[in-house]
Amino acid sequence: MAQALDQVDYDTLDAAKRRFIDAAKRTLGFASAYGIVPASGLGASANVFSFNLAPFLEAGARELSMTLVPEGLGTADDTRPDDLSEEELRRFWWNIGIKIISCLTNDAATSGMQTILLGLYLPSSTPETIFTPAFLDGFLDGVVEGCKRVGCVYLSGETPQLKTKMIPGRLDIAGSVFGVMPAGVAPIDSSHLDAGNTIVLVESSGPHENGFTPLRKLAQSLPDGYRTKLPSGQEFWEAMNAASYLYTPLVQAVLGEGIRPTAMENITGHGWQKLMRSVKPLRYVIETMLPVPEIFTFVEGHLEGGAETMLTVFNYGAGFAFYTESEQDAERIVILAREHKLTAVIAGRVEASLSREVVIEPLGITLKGDSFGIARGV
């Protein structure tokens, strides 16, 4: 007996695709300093961005430094309670829209790159349960707002139905960005990082995109799960999914002032160990910390390992780091951060050392490089 054709649900996918195209149209002017996207081309298999080379030619640039960064959030839908109202769902998905922009563009910003184009990949096995009005309204509004803040165009997306390949009711969220260095500015690659540099730390809004495995596990043991209230009254799911800060505008403001950091780091996976990402044998001494968000103090009180574990898993309140050759440049970065509604502090200094390590003096903790297996540079 012949079997019925089991085919992809194109009705649902096409409806979602039209919403994604509408969202893309809202971002077309966000990177106008770098080029344009003809609106008539959206919806094609390969959309077009016409890059403006004039500023680079005028600056006498003989090379165009660029990057392509792929990154993902995973199945973010399992970081919330199941009983959210429609308004709470929209707010949750808005934050997730910001988070995918964050994990893509903040990485690009560590080299000084201005993200120009952004693409998304959102596969699922049951699109009819994924692409709901709450998701499409919240997530796409978040993506558009993130693109606006960063100054990039959401150019393309893919929403395949992968039956039998993914858990029903779950969505994988990933994407990639194309970024370039501003005209006349060389990429920041940590080659000039050295003893005597000053460290500036910029605040985070909470976990950003890292540490969610222990957060999900903790939620299972809390009395009200994700609905458990923190001392402030905010619920656990809200605090852990707070919209991430986007650091590209601050980085571009720093470069636009003529400041050339010796290194920049997005403090994500591995926590504060990222401060010693350079392969060079240096000691990073932190004398002043930023305020620690409530979500971290709450989690620290429920997990084993104390502050040291928090520092090696989470950003613990510091989402981005600048390293400068002069304290004057560091002071200017703190001011620029304030102008971008971010709190930053001159946190410490870089010293010569026989090996890599981060010394957090206020906590009496030293993180050793031999336990941190990744490094930047040669």
C-alpha positions as CSV (number, residue, x, y, z in Angstrom):
1,M,0.0,0.0,0.0
2,A,1.4,3.4,-1.0
3,Q,2.3,5.7,1.8
4,A,1.1,9.3,2.0
5,L,3.8,11.9,1.1
6,D,5.3,13.3,4.3
7,Q,6.4,16.7,3.2
8,V,7.6,20.0,4.6
9,D,5.0,22.4,6.0
10,Y,5.6,25.1,3.5
11,D,2.5,27.0,4.4
12,T,3.8,27.7,7.9
13,L,7.4,28.2,6.7
14,D,6.4,30.6,3.9
15,A,4.3,32.7,6.3
16,A,7.2,32.9,8.7
17,K,9.6,33.7,5.8
18,R,7.4,36.7,4.8
19,R,7.6,38.0,8.4
20,F,11.4,37.6,8.3
21,I,11.6,39.5,5.0
22,D,9.5,42.3,6.4
23,A,11.8,42.5,9.4
24,A,14.8,42.6,7.0
25,K,13.2,45.5,5.2
26,R,13.1,47.5,8.4
27,T,16.9,47.2,8.8
28,L,18.0,48.3,5.2
29,G,19.2,51.8,6.2
30,F,21.0,50.8,9.4
31,A,24.4,50.4,7.6
32,S,24.0,53.3,5.2
33,A,27.5,54.6,5.9
34,Y,28.9,51.4,4.4
35,G,26.5,50.7,1.6
36,I,22.9,49.9,0.6
37,V,20.6,47.0,-0.1
38,P,18.1,47.4,-2.9
39,A,14.8,46.6,-1.3
40,S,13.6,44.9,-4.6
41,G,16.2,42.2,-4.1
42,L,14.9,40.9,-0.7
43,G,13.4,37.5,-0.9
44,A,15.9,36.2,-3.5
45,S,18.0,33.1,-2.9
46,A,21.0,35.4,-2.5
47,N,20.4,39.0,-1.4
48,V,22.7,41.8,-2.5
49,F,24.5,44.5,-0.5
50,S,26.3,47.2,-2.5
51,F,29.4,48.1,-0.5
52,N,30.6,51.7,-0.6
53,L,34.4,51.7,-1.1
54,A,34.7,55.5,-1.3
55,P,35.8,56.0,2.3
56,F,38.4,53.3,2.1
57,L,39.8,54.7,-1.2
58,E,39.9,58.2,0.3
59,A,41.8,56.9,3.3
60,G,44.4,55.4,0.9
61,A,43.6,51.9,2.2
62,R,45.2,49.2,0.2
63,E,43.4,46.4,2.0
64,L,40.0,45.8,3.4
65,S,40.1,43.9,6.7
66,M,36.9,41.9,7.3
67,T,35.5,39.0,9.3
68,L,32.9,36.3,9.1
69,V,31.7,35.2,12.5
70,P,29.3,32.2,13.0
71,E,27.7,31.7,16.4
72,G,24.6,30.3,18.0
73,L,22.4,30.4,21.1
74,G,21.1,26.8,21.0
75,T,17.6,26.0,22.1
76,A,16.8,29.1,24.1
77,D,13.1,28.1,24.5
78,D,14.0,25.8,27.5
79,T,15.2,28.8,29.6
80,R,11.7,29.9,30.7
81,P,8.6,28.6,32.4
82,D,5.8,27.1,30.4
83,D,3.1,29.3,31.7
84,L,4.2,32.7,30.4
85,S,1.5,35.1,29.3
86,E,1.5,36.4,25.7
87,E,3.0,39.6,26.9
88,E,5.7,37.8,28.8
89,L,6.4,35.6,25.8
90,R,6.9,38.6,23.6
91,R,9.2,40.1,26.1
92,F,11.2,36.9,26.4
93,W,11.6,36.5,22.7
94,W,12.5,40.2,22.3
95,N,15.4,39.6,24.7
96,I,16.4,36.4,22.8
97,G,16.4,38.5,19.6
98,I,18.9,40.9,21.2
99,K,20.9,38.0,22.5
100,I,21.5,36.5,19.0
101,I,22.7,39.9,17.8
102,S,24.9,40.1,20.9
103,C,26.7,36.8,20.6
104,L,27.4,37.5,16.9
105,T,28.4,41.2,17.0
106,N,30.2,41.3,20.3
107,D,32.6,38.7,19.1
108,A,33.3,40.7,15.9
109,A,33.8,43.8,18.0
110,T,36.8,42.4,19.8
111,S,38.9,43.0,16.7
112,G,37.4,46.4,16.1
113,M,35.0,45.1,13.4
114,Q,31.8,47.0,12.6
115,T,29.2,44.4,11.7
116,I,27.6,45.3,8.4
117,L,25.5,42.2,7.5
118,L,23.7,39.6,9.6
119,G,22.2,36.3,8.6
120,L,20.1,33.9,10.8
121,Y,19.6,30.1,10.8
122,L,16.6,28.8,12.7
123,P,15.8,25.1,12.0
124,S,13.0,23.2,13.7
125,S,11.1,20.0,13.3
126,T,7.6,21.5,14.1
127,P,7.5,25.1,12.7
128,E,3.7,25.2,13.4
129,T,4.5,25.2,17.1
130,I,7.6,27.5,16.8
131,F,6.6,30.4,14.6
132,T,3.8,31.7,16.8
133,P,2.6,35.3,16.8
134,A,4.4,35.8,20.2
135,F,7.7,34.5,18.8
136,L,7.5,36.3,15.5
137,D,6.5,39.6,17.1
138,G,9.0,39.5,20.0
139,F,12.0,37.9,18.3
140,L,11.9,39.9,15.1
141,D,11.4,43.2,16.9
142,G,14.4,42.3,19.1
143,V,16.5,41.4,16.0
144,V,15.5,44.7,14.3
145,E,16.3,46.7,17.5
146,G,19.6,45.0,17.9
147,C,20.5,45.7,14.2
148,K,19.6,49.3,14.7
149,R,21.8,49.7,17.8
150,V,24.7,48.0,16.2
151,G,24.3,49.6,12.8
152,C,23.9,46.5,10.6
153,V,21.5,45.0,8.1
154,Y,19.6,41.8,8.6
155,L,20.1,40.5,5.1
156,S,19.1,36.8,5.0
157,G,17.7,33.9,6.9
158,E,16.9,30.2,6.7
159,T,14.1,28.4,8.5
160,P,14.3,24.7,7.5
161,Q,12.0,22.1,8.8
162,L,14.2,19.2,10.0
163,K,11.8,16.3,10.8
164,T,13.3,13.6,12.9
165,K,16.5,15.6,13.3
166,M,15.4,18.0,16.1
167,I,13.3,17.7,19.2
168,P,9.6,18.7,18.5
169,G,8.8,22.1,19.9
170,R,12.4,23.2,20.0
171,L,14.1,25.8,17.9
172,D,17.9,26.1,17.2
173,I,19.0,29.7,16.9
174,A,22.2,30.5,15.1
175,G,23.6,32.9,12.5
176,S,26.6,34.7,11.1
177,V,27.8,38.2,10.6
178,F,30.0,39.9,8.1
179,G,32.0,42.8,9.5
180,V,34.8,45.2,8.4
181,M,37.3,47.5,10.0
182,P,36.6,51.2,9.6
183,A,38.6,52.9,6.8
184,G,42.2,53.5,7.8
185,V,42.1,51.4,11.1
186,A,44.1,48.2,11.5
187,P,42.5,45.2,13.3
188,I,43.1,45.0,17.0
189,D,44.9,41.6,17.4
190,S,46.6,41.8,20.9
191,S,50.0,41.9,19.3
192,H,50.7,45.2,21.1
193,L,49.4,44.0,24.5
194,D,52.2,44.3,27.1
195,A,53.1,44.8,30.7
196,G,52.2,48.4,31.8
197,N,48.9,48.4,30.0
198,T,45.7,49.5,31.8
199,I,42.6,47.4,31.9
200,V,39.1,48.8,31.5
201,L,36.1,46.6,32.3
202,V,32.6,47.4,31.0
203,E,29.4,46.2,32.7
204,S,27.2,43.3,31.7
205,S,23.4,43.0,32.1
206,G,23.7,39.5,33.5
207,P,24.7,36.1,32.0
208,H,24.5,37.4,28.4
209,E,24.8,34.2,26.4
210,N,26.9,31.9,28.7
211,G,26.5,29.7,31.7
212,F,23.0,28.5,30.9
213,T,23.7,24.8,31.5
214,P,24.1,25.4,35.3
215,L,21.3,28.0,35.3
216,R,18.9,25.5,33.8
217,K,19.9,22.9,36.2
218,L,19.5,25.3,39.1
219,A,16.0,26.2,38.0
220,Q,15.0,22.6,38.4
221,S,15.8,22.7,42.1
222,L,14.3,26.1,43.0
223,P,11.0,26.1,44.9
224,D,9.1,27.8,42.1
225,G,11.4,26.9,39.2
226,Y,11.9,29.6,36.7
227,R,9.2,31.6,38.5
228,T,11.3,31.8,41.7
229,K,11.7,35.4,42.8
230,L,15.1,37.0,43.5
231,P,15.3,39.3,46.5
232,S,14.4,42.3,44.3
233,G,11.2,40.6,43.2
234,Q,12.4,39.9,39.7
235,E,11.7,36.3,38.6
236,F,14.7,34.0,37.8
237,W,13.8,33.5,34.1
238,E,13.7,37.3,33.6
239,A,17.0,37.9,35.2
240,M,18.8,35.1,33.4
241,N,17.4,36.1,30.1
242,A,17.9,39.8,30.4
243,A,18.8,41.4,27.0
244,S,22.6,41.5,26.6
245,Y,24.6,44.6,26.1
246,L,25.8,45.3,22.6
247,Y,29.4,46.7,22.6
248,T,29.9,47.5,18.9
249,P,28.8,51.1,19.2
250,L,31.2,51.7,22.1
251,V,34.1,50.1,20.3
252,Q,33.4,52.2,17.2
253,A,33.3,55.3,19.3
254,V,36.6,54.4,20.9
255,L,38.3,53.9,17.5
256,G,36.6,57.0,16.2
257,E,38.3,59.0,18.9
258,G,41.7,57.8,17.6
259,I,42.2,55.5,20.6
260,R,43.9,52.2,19.6
261,P,43.4,49.6,22.4
262,T,46.2,47.0,22.5
263,A,43.5,44.3,22.9
264,M,39.8,43.9,23.5
265,E,37.9,40.9,24.9
266,N,34.2,39.8,25.0
267,I,33.9,38.1,28.4
268,T,31.8,35.0,27.5
269,G,32.5,31.3,27.9
270,H,35.3,30.6,30.5
271,G,34.4,33.8,32.3
272,W,37.2,36.0,33.6
273,Q,39.8,33.6,32.2
274,K,39.1,35.4,28.9
275,L,41.0,38.3,30.4
276,M,44.2,36.3,29.8
277,R,43.3,35.1,26.3
278,S,46.5,36.5,24.8
279,V,49.2,33.7,24.5
280,K,51.7,36.1,26.1
281,P,52.9,35.3,29.6
282,L,51.3,38.2,31.5
283,R,49.6,38.8,34.8
284,Y,46.3,40.7,34.7
285,V,45.8,42.4,38.1
286,I,42.2,43.5,38.9
287,E,42.0,46.1,41.7
288,T,38.5,47.4,41.1
289,M,35.4,45.4,40.2
290,L,32.1,46.5,38.8
291,P,28.9,45.9,40.8
292,V,27.9,42.3,40.5
293,P,24.3,41.9,39.2
294,E,21.8,40.3,41.5
295,I,21.4,37.2,39.3
296,F,25.0,36.2,40.0
297,T,24.9,36.7,43.8
298,F,21.7,34.7,43.8
299,V,23.2,31.9,41.8
300,E,26.4,32.0,43.9
301,G,24.4,31.3,47.0
302,H,22.9,28.2,45.5
303,L,25.9,26.6,43.7
304,E,29.1,25.0,45.0
305,G,32.4,26.6,44.4
306,G,31.8,30.2,45.5
307,A,33.2,33.2,43.7
308,E,36.0,31.3,41.9
309,T,33.5,29.1,40.1
310,M,31.4,32.1,39.2
311,L,34.4,33.8,37.7
312,T,35.4,30.8,35.6
313,V,31.8,30.2,34.3
314,F,30.1,33.6,34.1
315,N,31.1,37.2,33.3
316,Y,30.2,38.1,36.9
317,G,29.2,41.6,35.9
318,A,32.0,42.4,33.5
319,G,31.0,41.9,29.8
320,F,33.8,43.5,27.9
321,A,37.4,44.4,28.5
322,F,39.7,47.1,26.9
323,Y,43.5,47.2,27.3
324,T,45.2,50.5,26.7
325,E,48.8,51.7,26.6
326,S,47.9,54.8,28.6
327,E,45.7,55.6,31.6
328,Q,44.5,58.7,29.7
329,D,43.1,56.5,27.0
330,A,41.5,54.3,29.7
331,E,39.9,57.3,31.3
332,R,38.5,58.4,28.0
333,I,37.0,55.0,27.4
334,V,35.2,55.2,30.7
335,I,33.7,58.5,29.7
336,L,32.7,57.2,26.2
337,A,31.0,54.2,27.9
338,R,29.0,56.5,30.1
339,E,27.9,58.4,27.0
340,H,26.7,55.1,25.6
341,K,24.7,54.4,28.8
342,L,27.2,51.8,30.0
343,T,29.2,51.7,33.3
344,A,32.9,51.1,33.0
345,V,35.8,51.3,35.4
346,I,39.6,51.4,35.2
347,A,39.9,48.0,36.8
348,G,43.6,47.3,36.9
349,R,46.9,46.7,35.1
350,V,48.9,44.2,33.1
351,E,52.2,43.0,34.6
352,A,55.1,40.9,33.4
353,S,54.9,37.3,34.5
354,L,56.4,33.9,33.9
355,S,53.0,32.5,33.0
356,R,49.4,33.7,32.3
357,E,47.2,34.5,35.3
358,V,44.4,36.8,36.4
359,V,44.6,38.1,39.9
360,I,41.3,39.5,41.3
361,E,42.6,41.3,44.4
362,P,39.2,42.3,45.9
363,L,38.3,38.6,46.1
364,G,41.7,37.2,46.8
365,I,41.4,34.9,43.9
366,T,44.0,34.0,41.2
367,L,43.0,32.2,38.0
368,K,45.9,30.3,36.5
369,G,46.5,30.0,32.7
370,D,47.3,26.3,32.8
371,S,43.6,25.6,33.4
372,F,42.5,27.8,30.5
373,G,43.2,26.0,27.2
374,I,42.5,28.6,24.6
375,A,44.7,31.6,23.6
376,R,44.9,34.4,21.1
377,G,48.0,35.2,19.2
378,V,51.2,33.3,18.3
